[in-house]
Amino acid sequence: MPTNETPPTPRDARGPAAGGLPMDLPPPRPSPQPRDSAPWTPGTPPPGGPDRARSGAEDVAVRRVVGAAGAGGGVPGGVGALLVLADGRFPAGGHAHSGGAEAAVAAGRIRDAVSLEAFCRGRLHTAGLTAAGLAAAAAAGLDPLALDDAADARTPSPVLRATARRLGRQLMRAARAAWPSPELDALAAARPRGAHQPVVLGLTARAAALGPPDAAYAAGYEAVSGPATAAVRLLSLDPFDATAVLARLAPELDQVVARAADAARRALDEGAGALPAASAPLLDIAAEQHATWSVRLFAS
């Protein structure tokens, strides 16, 4: 039967008043461009910070590339790049590690959301602060090989050192695919078995045109989000409660990032010794014990 109704118009052709998409969308904002870099002279410190003397052709090559590449040699990034880097689904291998939560659950130190928050708070202000400082310094342009040595000195547990390098190697693979960079290539060549994960994280942030605070945020957030996610699996904890723990820790994460970024700025003049070296002996001891378990859900 004929009707007076007009045929439906495709959704994309209708205006906002008809429930369709706006026809005058603003153009996308351009991505921020990488920061300018200064010329590099072999045998001199990278622009923006001192460097200590090192031996070996690979070490010299890494420093040369760090100076020449500037803020990053890959695709320019911004907030979107930070979200990609901090996303738990970024294929960097972190999902297989509990950040010490599995050992803490077995020892009764994590039982519920309240004890999880206490554990994450302690981890944030110790291991998290140290990692954030290293990541911020790498993003600022300090020699990544010197920072890798500094990370070794700040990680007394052999198990955690091996874990950090394994995670760094996995992150390096993902980072080079996402943000190709001569700096990442040089570090991968100099440390084929993996550099410490926070150092790789900071260099990845630099390749994505992110700054030292961005790198510190990614490292600090990872320090607490890993145990929180693991606790959901280990305790059948309500995911809403675990997320609420992270939300309550957000202001303290801001404080840790500010401290890490400030230390990275000072390290440009004073060297890696200016970076945080907060320790967590119980995490180190628990990691060594956890590695001896014949059956465990997480690698660390």
ABEGO torsion letter per residue (X at the ends): XBBABBBBBBAAABBAAAGBBBAABBBBBBBBBBBBBBBBBBGBBBBGBBBBBBBEAAAAAAAAAAAAAEAEABBBBBAAAAAAAABAABBAGAAABAGGAAAAAAAGABABAAAAAAAAAAAAABAAAAAAAAAAAAAAGBBAAAAAAAAAAABABAAAAAAAAAAAAAAAAAAAAABBBAAAAAAAAABAAEBBAAAAAAAAAAAAGBBAAAAAAAAAAAAAAAAAAAAAAAAGBBAAAAAAAAAAAAAAAAAAAAAAAAAAAAAAAAEAAABBABBBAAAAAAAAAAAABABBABAX
